[in-house]
Amino acid sequence: MAKSKTGSIESYTLKNGEKRYRFQIYIGLDPLTGKELRTTRSKFKTKKEAELVLARLKLEIANGQYKNILTLVVQTKAMVCATIFL
């Protein structure tokens, strides 16, 4: 998949010949490592379905709602690391 920050939809074919769609989108930087974070969504039966989910994700990212989930994951990782080193 091409690395695009806006998320591009691509099609792929299953072994049984069915066509499906997927996309990958940039969601920000990991505050602990500074690395780019991306999320991938797949298994959409239609391109329109994938476009709707992509638009919804872009909106959540733009409004900062997706980062709230991300912050929880990072805090959980930090607590696990702190527990291991205690």
All heavy atoms as an XYZ file, in Angstrom:
687
protein
N       0.831     -1.186      0.000
C       0.000      0.000      0.000
C       0.874      1.247      0.000
O       1.888      1.290      0.674
C      -0.904      0.022      1.234
C      -1.964     -1.044      1.226
S      -2.947     -1.085      2.717
C      -4.041      0.265      2.428
N       0.456      2.246     -0.722
C       1.189      3.504     -0.774
C       1.009      4.252      0.540
O      -0.061      4.228      1.147
C       0.670      4.353     -1.924
N       2.073      4.921      0.990
C       1.997      5.664      2.234
C       1.436      7.046      1.957
O       2.109      7.918      1.440
C       3.361      5.759      2.889
C       3.823      4.442      3.448
C       4.948      4.614      4.397
C       5.287      3.285      5.023
N       6.281      3.404      6.042
N       0.196      7.234      2.290
C      -0.491      8.497      2.095
C      -1.090      8.917      3.425
O      -1.717      8.110      4.103
C      -1.592      8.329      1.054
O      -2.407      9.450      1.017
N      -0.888     10.162      3.816
C      -1.420     10.611      5.093
C      -2.931     10.758      5.053
O      -3.581     10.735      6.070
C      -0.760     11.929      5.506
C       0.678     11.737      5.911
C       1.234     12.932      6.598
C       2.655     12.634      7.044
N       3.216     13.631      7.891
N      -3.505     10.944      3.879
C      -4.945     11.126      3.786
C      -5.691      9.813      3.692
O      -6.877      9.767      3.924
C      -5.304     11.999      2.569
O      -4.819     11.355      1.396
C      -4.727     13.378      2.689
N      -5.025      8.753      3.344
C      -5.662      7.445      3.239
C      -6.225      7.217      1.861
O      -7.114      7.918      1.427
N      -5.669      6.257      1.162
C      -6.179      5.940     -0.166
C      -6.745      4.527     -0.139
O      -6.207      3.631      0.495
C      -5.073      6.054     -1.206
O      -4.006      5.205     -0.885
N      -7.826      4.358     -0.839
C      -8.519      3.072     -0.859
C      -7.987      2.241     -2.021
O      -7.823      2.744     -3.126
C     -10.033      3.299     -0.994
C     -10.536      4.071      0.221
C     -10.769      1.979     -1.142
C     -11.944      4.564      0.097
N      -7.684      0.994     -1.735
C      -7.212      0.096     -2.792
C      -8.032     -1.184     -2.744
O      -8.545     -1.574     -1.694
C      -5.727     -0.197     -2.666
C      -5.337     -1.069     -1.503
C      -3.868     -1.460     -1.533
O      -3.092     -0.828     -2.254
O      -3.518     -2.415     -0.823
N      -8.122     -1.832     -3.863
C      -8.872     -3.084     -3.938
C      -7.899     -4.263     -3.895
O      -6.739     -4.127     -4.257
C      -9.699     -3.136     -5.215
O      -8.860     -3.135     -6.335
N      -8.409     -5.392     -3.447
C      -7.640     -6.635     -3.461
C      -8.621     -7.775     -3.687
O      -9.821     -7.626     -3.521
C      -6.830     -6.815     -2.167
C      -7.645     -6.922     -0.896
C      -7.910     -8.150     -0.327
C      -8.127     -5.787     -0.256
C      -8.648     -8.253      0.848
C      -8.860     -5.874      0.910
C      -9.116     -7.115      1.459
O      -9.850     -7.214      2.611
N      -8.106     -8.907     -4.104
C      -8.944    -10.048     -4.434
C      -8.668    -11.194     -3.472
O      -7.514    -11.537     -3.217
C      -8.675    -10.513     -5.886
O      -8.803     -9.384     -6.751
C      -9.649    -11.573     -6.308
N      -9.746    -11.770     -2.957
C      -9.626    -12.927     -2.072
C      -9.340    -14.179     -2.896
O      -9.488    -14.186     -4.120
C     -10.930    -13.109     -1.289
C     -11.359    -11.948     -0.395
C     -12.720    -12.252      0.226
C     -10.332    -11.679      0.679
N      -8.953    -15.243     -2.217
C      -8.660    -16.499     -2.909
C      -9.870    -17.043     -3.671
O      -9.725    -17.690     -4.697
C      -8.178    -17.559     -1.912
C      -6.787    -17.321     -1.402
C      -6.358    -18.425     -0.466
C      -4.960    -18.170      0.062
N      -4.534    -19.235      0.977
N     -11.065    -16.759     -3.165
C     -12.271    -17.255     -3.830
C     -12.714    -16.344     -4.980
O     -13.752    -16.577     -5.592
C     -13.408    -17.445     -2.833
C     -13.854    -16.138     -2.202
O     -13.392    -15.051     -2.563
N     -14.750    -16.245     -1.242
N     -11.938    -15.291     -5.269
C     -12.222    -14.423     -6.401
C     -13.014    -13.170     -6.075
O     -13.214    -12.323     -6.937
N     -13.493    -13.035     -4.824
C     -14.263    -11.858     -4.445
C     -13.350    -10.640     -4.326
O     -12.212    -10.750     -3.880
C     -14.967    -12.073     -3.104
C     -16.076    -13.089     -3.145
C     -16.755    -13.246     -1.798
O     -16.603    -12.358     -0.941
O     -17.424    -14.276     -1.604
N     -13.878     -9.485     -4.688
C     -13.124     -8.238     -4.623
C     -13.480     -7.516     -3.323
O     -14.649     -7.412     -2.957
C     -13.479     -7.360     -5.819
C     -12.591     -6.164     -5.999
C     -12.931     -5.475     -7.311
C     -11.953     -4.377     -7.623
N     -12.261     -3.722     -8.900
N     -12.476     -7.041     -2.601
C     -12.660     -6.302     -1.351
C     -11.807     -5.037     -1.399
O     -10.934     -4.882     -2.243
C     -12.248     -7.156     -0.138
C     -13.059     -8.408      0.061
C     -14.497     -8.064      0.437
N     -15.389     -9.191      0.288
C     -15.766     -9.994      1.267
N     -15.298     -9.815      2.469
N     -16.599    -10.973      1.027
N     -12.057     -4.146     -0.441
C     -11.354     -2.862     -0.395
C     -10.745     -2.650      0.986
O     -11.267     -3.133      1.992
C     -12.324     -1.724     -0.724
C     -12.863     -1.818     -2.124
C     -14.010     -2.552     -2.407
C     -12.202     -1.210     -3.178
C     -14.490     -2.661     -3.694
C     -12.673     -1.315     -4.473
C     -13.822     -2.044     -4.720
O     -14.280     -2.152     -6.001
N      -9.619     -1.896      0.993
C      -8.937     -1.588      2.261
C      -8.277     -0.223      2.142
O      -8.093      0.314      1.062
C      -7.903     -2.650      2.589
C      -6.749     -2.709      1.622
C      -5.763     -3.792      2.003
N      -4.876     -4.045      0.873
C      -4.327     -5.195      0.618
N      -4.543     -6.232      1.394
N      -3.527     -5.345     -0.418
N      -7.922      0.335      3.306
C      -7.181      1.590      3.320
C      -6.314      1.654      4.566
O      -6.531      0.928      5.540
C      -8.117      2.810      3.255
C      -9.024      2.969      4.443
C      -8.599      3.619      5.598
C     -10.320      2.476      4.400
C      -9.441      3.772      6.682
C     -11.167      2.622      5.487
C     -10.724      3.276      6.627
N      -5.320      2.503      4.502
C      -4.432      2.768      5.621
C      -4.375      4.272      5.792
O      -4.275      5.006      4.814
C      -3.037      2.204      5.324
C      -2.078      2.311      6.486
C      -0.726      1.731      6.142
O      -0.077      2.197      5.230
N      -0.319      0.696      6.857
N      -4.450      4.750      7.044
C      -4.472      6.188      7.282
C      -3.529      6.544      8.434
O      -3.399      5.804      9.406
C      -5.912      6.678      7.558
C      -5.946      8.202      7.669
C      -6.499      6.015      8.765
C      -7.334      8.781      7.690
N      -2.871      7.665      8.276
C      -1.970      8.220      9.283
C      -2.818      8.806     10.407
O      -3.746      9.567     10.153
C      -1.120      9.303      8.627
C      -0.301     10.149      9.565
C       0.945      9.718      9.999
C      -0.753     11.380      9.993
C       1.716     10.492     10.840
C       0.014     12.162     10.834
C       1.243     11.725     11.255
O       2.001     12.497     12.092
N      -2.499      8.457     11.661
C      -3.298      8.972     12.775
C      -2.508      9.866     13.725
O      -3.069     10.397     14.665
C      -3.969      7.828     13.562
C      -2.951      6.827     14.082
C      -5.014      7.153     12.724
C      -3.537      5.775     14.990
N      -1.209     10.012     13.503
C      -0.421     10.894     14.360
C       0.916     10.277     14.726
O       1.339      9.282     14.144
N       1.556     10.898     15.716
C       2.852     10.425     16.196
C       2.713      9.814     17.577
O       1.962     10.327     18.414
C       3.850     11.581     16.265
C       4.266     12.203     14.943
C       5.134     13.424     15.189
C       4.998     11.201     14.084
N       3.432      8.744     17.821
C       3.474      8.131     19.142
C       4.305      9.040     20.037
O       5.480      9.294     19.755
C       4.114      6.748     19.051
C       4.090      5.991     20.369
O       4.100      6.637     21.433
O       4.073      4.758     20.325
N       3.730      9.566     21.124
C       4.472     10.483     21.976
C       5.681      9.850     22.676
O       6.625     10.538     23.034
C       3.448     10.964     23.002
C       2.261     10.109     22.846
C       2.362      9.388     21.564
N       5.660      8.544     22.846
C       6.778      7.874     23.520
C       7.962      7.642     22.586
O       9.111      7.826     22.974
C       6.323      6.533     24.102
C       5.297      6.602     25.226
C       4.875      5.205     25.637
C       5.845      7.359     26.416
N       7.678      7.245     21.349
C       8.756      6.883     20.427
C       8.986      7.902     19.317
O      10.037      7.892     18.689
C       8.463      5.520     19.760
O       7.283      5.643     18.968
C       8.289      4.428     20.794
N       7.993      8.753     19.059
C       8.108      9.719     17.969
C       7.852      9.120     16.595
O       7.981      9.793     15.589
N       7.466      7.851     16.551
C       7.204      7.185     15.275
C       5.779      7.479     14.800
O       4.887      7.737     15.602
C       7.366      5.665     15.417
C       8.779      5.227     15.690
C       8.847      3.715     15.778
C      10.265      3.247     16.059
N      10.338      1.780     16.142
N       5.603      7.420     13.463
C       4.282      7.609     12.889
C       3.371      6.447     13.270
O       3.799      5.299     13.292
C       4.355      7.684     11.371
C       4.924      8.956     10.840
C       4.799      9.053      9.328
O       4.350      8.091      8.675
O       5.160     10.114      8.811
N       2.125      6.765     13.558
C       1.131      5.742     13.843
C       0.136      5.710     12.699
O      -0.293      6.753     12.210
C       0.399      6.055     15.147
C       1.237      5.996     16.408
C       0.433      6.492     17.591
C       1.715      4.585     16.658
N      -0.205      4.534     12.254
C      -1.165      4.338     11.177
C      -2.160      3.268     11.606
O      -1.863      2.435     12.449
C      -0.462      3.867      9.901
C       0.502      4.873      9.364
C       1.200      4.341      8.115
N       1.997      5.387      7.531
C       1.535      6.321      6.710
N       0.270      6.312      6.381
N       2.310      7.262      6.236
N      -3.317      3.328     11.015
C      -4.301      2.280     11.236
C      -4.759      1.774      9.882
O      -4.805      2.526      8.911
C      -5.496      2.766     12.082
O      -6.330      1.657     12.398
C      -6.295      3.840     11.383
N      -5.078      0.498      9.816
C      -5.520     -0.130      8.579
C      -6.903     -0.713      8.802
O      -7.166     -1.336      9.827
C      -4.554     -1.255      8.160
O      -3.244     -0.702      8.021
C      -4.968     -1.884      6.853
N      -7.764     -0.491      7.856
C      -9.097     -1.089      7.874
C      -9.272     -1.842      6.563
O      -8.873     -1.367      5.510
C     -10.189     -0.022      7.998
C     -10.106      0.816      9.265
C     -10.521     -0.004     10.472
N     -10.728      0.825     11.639
C      -9.812      1.103     12.536
N      -8.606      0.630     12.382
N     -10.082      1.838     13.588
N      -9.887     -3.010      6.623
C     -10.040     -3.821      5.422
C     -11.352     -4.594      5.450
O     -12.156     -4.432      6.363
C      -8.864     -4.781      5.284
O      -8.774     -5.607      6.417
N     -11.546     -5.447      4.461
C     -12.694     -6.353      4.315
C     -13.984     -5.654      3.895
O     -15.068     -6.174      4.105
C     -12.931     -7.153      5.601
C     -11.749     -7.978      6.030
C     -12.030     -8.696      7.316
C     -10.787     -9.406      7.802
N     -10.955     -9.968      9.127
N     -13.893     -4.464      3.282
C     -15.090     -3.773      2.814
C     -15.546     -4.375      1.494
O     -14.758     -4.532      0.578
C     -14.813     -2.276      2.643
C     -14.411     -1.597      3.923
C     -13.094     -1.231      4.139
C     -15.344     -1.332      4.904
C     -12.713     -0.612      5.321
C     -14.977     -0.715      6.090
C     -13.655     -0.360      6.294
N     -16.823     -4.675      1.387
C     -17.347     -5.290      0.171
C     -17.500     -4.281     -0.964
O     -17.437     -4.655     -2.132
C     -18.676     -5.970      0.447
C     -18.537     -7.204      1.308
C     -19.848     -7.915      1.471
C     -19.659     -9.166      2.319
N     -20.899     -9.925      2.455
N     -17.721     -3.009     -0.629
C     -17.855     -1.989     -1.667
C     -16.893     -0.834     -1.389
O     -16.515     -0.590     -0.238
C     -19.284     -1.410     -1.722
O     -19.562     -0.732     -0.496
C     -20.310     -2.503     -1.955
N     -16.524     -0.130     -2.447
C     -15.647      1.027     -2.300
C     -16.359      2.135     -1.526
O     -15.758      2.830     -0.720
C     -15.197      1.522     -3.678
C     -14.142      2.587     -3.601
C     -13.570      2.909     -4.963
C     -12.441      3.913     -4.809
N     -11.794      4.210     -6.077
N     -17.657      2.275     -1.746
C     -18.452      3.296     -1.057
C     -18.426      3.068      0.456
O     -18.305      4.014      1.232
C     -19.891      3.266     -1.587
C     -20.766      4.352     -1.044
C     -20.332      5.684     -1.581
C     -21.270      6.768     -1.117
N     -20.849      8.084     -1.525
N     -18.528      1.814      0.877
C     -18.478      1.468      2.294
C     -17.125      1.869      2.887
O     -17.057      2.449      3.978
C     -18.715     -0.034      2.460
C     -18.811     -0.518      3.882
C     -19.011     -2.021      3.975
O     -19.133     -2.696      2.930
O     -19.015     -2.518      5.113
N     -16.051      1.594      2.179
C     -14.711      1.962      2.633
C     -14.565      3.481      2.701
O     -13.971      4.015      3.644
C     -13.655      1.369      1.710
N     -15.127      4.193      1.716
C     -15.058      5.654      1.703
C     -15.775      6.252      2.906
O     -15.294      7.219      3.500
C     -15.673      6.204      0.411
C     -14.826      5.960     -0.810
C     -15.541      6.293     -2.114
O     -16.784      6.501     -2.097
O     -14.853      6.355     -3.143
N     -16.916      5.685      3.276
C     -17.664      6.186      4.432
C     -16.887      6.015      5.734
O     -16.818      6.924      6.559
C     -19.024      5.481      4.534
C     -20.055      5.867      3.492
C     -21.258      4.938      3.558
C     -20.492      7.310      3.686
N     -16.289      4.848      5.917
C     -15.511      4.590      7.135
C     -14.268      5.479      7.157
O     -13.914      6.036      8.206
C     -15.138      3.101      7.250
C     -14.196      2.858      8.411
C     -16.394      2.260      7.395
N     -13.617      5.654      6.018
C     -12.449      6.516      5.928
C     -12.814      7.957      6.280
O     -12.107      8.610      7.053
C     -11.835      6.446      4.531
C     -10.628      7.337      4.263
C      -9.485      7.018      5.216
C     -10.166      7.180      2.817
N     -13.929      8.443      5.758
C     -14.381      9.805      6.065
C     -14.684      9.966      7.551
O     -14.332     10.979      8.166
C     -15.612     10.143      5.238
N     -15.303      8.952      8.144
C     -15.614      8.982      9.573
C     -14.333      9.032     10.413
O     -14.232      9.788     11.376
C     -16.450      7.754      9.930
C     -17.397      7.993     11.061
C     -18.307      6.809     11.324
N     -19.355      6.728     10.317
C     -19.816      5.597      9.791
N     -19.308      4.445     10.167
N     -20.771      5.601      8.902
N     -13.339      8.219     10.026
C     -12.057      8.208     10.740
C     -11.344      9.549     10.611
O     -10.793     10.055     11.590
C     -11.160      7.103     10.197
C     -11.218      5.765     10.891
C     -10.330      4.759     10.178
C     -10.835      5.851     12.330
N     -11.347     10.125      9.406
C     -10.713     11.428      9.194
C     -11.350     12.481     10.083
O     -10.662     13.322     10.676
C     -10.829     11.858      7.735
C      -9.893     11.149      6.797
C     -10.091     11.677      5.387
C      -9.200     11.001      4.390
N      -9.395     11.511      3.028
N     -12.676     12.441     10.206
C     -13.396     13.385     11.046
C     -13.021     13.212     12.512
O     -12.778     14.195     13.223
C     -14.901     13.213     10.842
C     -15.800     14.227     11.505
C     -15.513     15.628     10.962
C     -17.252     13.868     11.284
N     -12.962     11.969     12.981
C     -12.567     11.698     14.368
C     -11.153     12.192     14.639
O     -10.885     12.779     15.687
C     -12.638     10.200     14.666
C     -14.035      9.670     14.834
C     -14.062      8.190     15.154
O     -13.004      7.621     15.498
O     -15.147      7.597     15.044
N     -10.244     11.982     13.695
C      -8.858     12.422     13.853
C      -8.795     13.942     13.880
O      -8.128     14.533     14.729
C      -7.964     11.841     12.737
C      -7.837     10.327     12.901
C      -6.584     12.491     12.749
C      -7.255      9.609     11.704
N      -9.534     14.592     12.976
C      -9.539     16.057     12.904
C     -10.141     16.688     14.159
O      -9.674     17.734     14.618
C     -10.313     16.513     11.673
N     -11.151     16.047     14.750
C     -11.793     16.573     15.956
C     -11.080     16.179     17.239
O     -11.476     16.589     18.321
C     -13.253     16.101     16.036
C     -14.107     16.736     14.974
O     -13.797     17.812     14.466
N     -15.185     16.076     14.618
N     -10.045     15.356     17.126
C      -9.294     14.933     18.306
C      -9.935     13.794     19.068
O      -9.471     13.421     20.131
N     -11.014     13.238     18.567
C     -11.687     12.147     19.260
C     -10.917     10.838     19.130
O     -10.924     10.025     20.037
C     -13.102     11.970     18.707
C     -13.981     13.162     18.977
C     -15.283     13.111     18.210
O     -15.383     12.444     17.188
N     -16.275     13.835     18.694
N     -10.257     10.624     18.015
C      -9.494      9.388     17.824
C      -8.274      9.370     18.719
O      -7.886      8.350     19.231
C      -9.081      9.229     16.349
C      -8.602      7.836     16.030
C      -9.504      6.831     15.756
C      -7.256      7.527     16.028
C      -9.087      5.545     15.468
C      -6.826      6.236     15.738
C      -7.741      5.261     15.460
O      -7.322      3.987     15.187
N      -7.687     10.523     18.971
C      -6.503     10.596     19.820
C      -6.821     10.224     21.260
O      -5.956      9.755     21.982
C      -5.881     11.982     19.769
C      -5.160     12.239     18.488
C      -4.096     13.266     18.723
C      -3.331     13.457     17.458
N      -1.988     13.036     17.539
N      -8.051     10.438     21.713
C      -8.417     10.060     23.074
C      -8.232      8.571     23.271
O      -7.737      8.120     24.296
C      -9.857     10.465     23.377
C     -10.020     11.959     23.471
O      -9.047     12.681     23.668
N     -11.240     12.429     23.311
N      -8.604      7.796     22.282
C      -8.402      6.351     22.335
C      -6.903      6.055     22.317
O      -6.411      5.216     23.058
C      -9.111      5.667     21.147
C     -10.617      5.883     21.244
C      -8.778      4.194     21.078
C     -11.379      5.525     19.993
N      -6.173      6.789     21.488
C      -4.732      6.613     21.363
C      -4.028      6.928     22.683
O      -3.128      6.212     23.107
C      -4.214      7.550     20.274
C      -3.063      7.040     19.469
C      -3.609      6.230     18.314
C      -2.258      8.182     18.973
N      -4.450      7.997     23.348
C      -3.850      8.395     24.618
C      -4.024      7.292     25.651
O      -3.110      6.997     26.410
C      -4.492      9.700     25.125
O      -4.351     10.682     24.108
C      -3.838     10.185     26.385
N      -5.197      6.675     25.671
C      -5.453      5.583     26.602
C      -4.501      4.421     26.348
O      -3.952      3.848     27.283
C      -6.910      5.127     26.461
C      -7.367      4.006     27.392
C      -7.300      4.474     28.840
C      -8.759      3.572     27.036
N      -4.260      4.095     25.083
C      -3.345      3.009     24.733
C      -1.932      3.353     25.183
O      -1.240      2.524     25.778
C      -3.381      2.734     23.213
C      -2.264      1.793     22.805
C      -4.725      2.168     22.814
N      -1.484      4.585     24.937
C      -0.137      4.998     25.323
C       0.010      4.983     26.836
O       1.020      4.525     27.372
C       0.178      6.397     24.749
C       1.467      6.948     25.336
C       0.272      6.327     23.235
N      -1.011      5.460     27.565
C      -0.949      5.448     29.024
C      -0.881      4.017     29.546
O      -0.150      3.728     30.485
C      -2.170      6.160     29.605
C      -2.140      7.654     29.425
C      -3.416      8.322     29.883
O      -4.416      7.655     30.142
N      -3.388      9.624     29.967
N      -1.626      3.122     28.927
C      -1.605      1.721     29.334
C      -0.226      1.123     29.104
O       0.311      0.425     29.958
C      -2.674      0.911     28.563
O      -3.934      1.531     28.765
C      -2.712     -0.505     29.033
N       0.384      1.415     27.936
C       1.739      0.932     27.653
C       2.730      1.457     28.673
O       3.589      0.736     29.149
C       2.184      1.365     26.248
C       1.594      0.610     25.121
C       2.174      1.113     23.805
C       1.564      0.461     22.613
N       2.094      1.018     21.353
N       2.598      2.744     29.038
C       3.507      3.360     30.003
C       3.354      2.696     31.375
O       4.343      2.444     32.070
C       3.241      4.864     30.100
N       2.114      2.393     31.782
C       1.889      1.750     33.077
C       2.481      0.341     33.086
O       3.057     -0.088     34.072
C       0.402      1.715     33.404
C      -0.146      3.071     33.807
S      -1.796      3.033     34.486
C      -2.755      2.332     33.171
N       2.321     -0.371     31.980
C       2.878     -1.728     31.891
C       4.394     -1.669     31.982
O       5.015     -2.431     32.715
C       2.416     -2.425     30.596
C       3.206     -3.697     30.356
C       0.934     -2.723     30.651
N       5.007     -0.721     31.262
C       6.476     -0.578     31.302
C       6.943     -0.211     32.706
O       7.919     -0.739     33.197
C       6.937      0.478     30.306
S       6.784     -0.060     28.596
N       6.226      0.690     33.356
C       6.588      1.113     34.709
C       6.475     -0.057     35.680
O       7.317     -0.246     36.563
C       5.710      2.267     35.165
N       5.457     -0.872     35.531
C       5.251     -2.032     36.390
C       6.377     -3.043     36.211
O       6.864     -3.622     37.178
C       3.892     -2.684     36.095
O       2.872     -1.719     36.212
C       3.627     -3.817     37.056
N       6.798     -3.254     34.972
C       7.850     -4.222     34.691
C       9.180     -3.793     35.316
O       9.912     -4.615     35.850
C       8.025     -4.403     33.160
C       6.788     -5.122     32.611
C       9.280     -5.183     32.827
C       6.735     -5.188     31.104
N       9.469     -2.482     35.297
C      10.746     -2.002     35.794
C      10.766     -1.717     37.282
O      11.792     -1.348     37.829
C      11.187     -0.760     35.009
C      11.524     -1.076     33.583
C      10.768     -0.594     32.541
C      12.620     -1.877     33.277
C      11.072     -0.899     31.230
C      12.934     -2.191     31.965
C      12.168     -1.700     30.949
N       9.636     -1.881     37.974
C       9.604     -1.640     39.426
C      10.172     -2.777     40.197
O      10.435     -3.815     39.963
C       8.179     -1.357     39.888
C       7.651      0.000     39.496
C       6.218      0.135     40.019
C       8.482      1.114     40.050
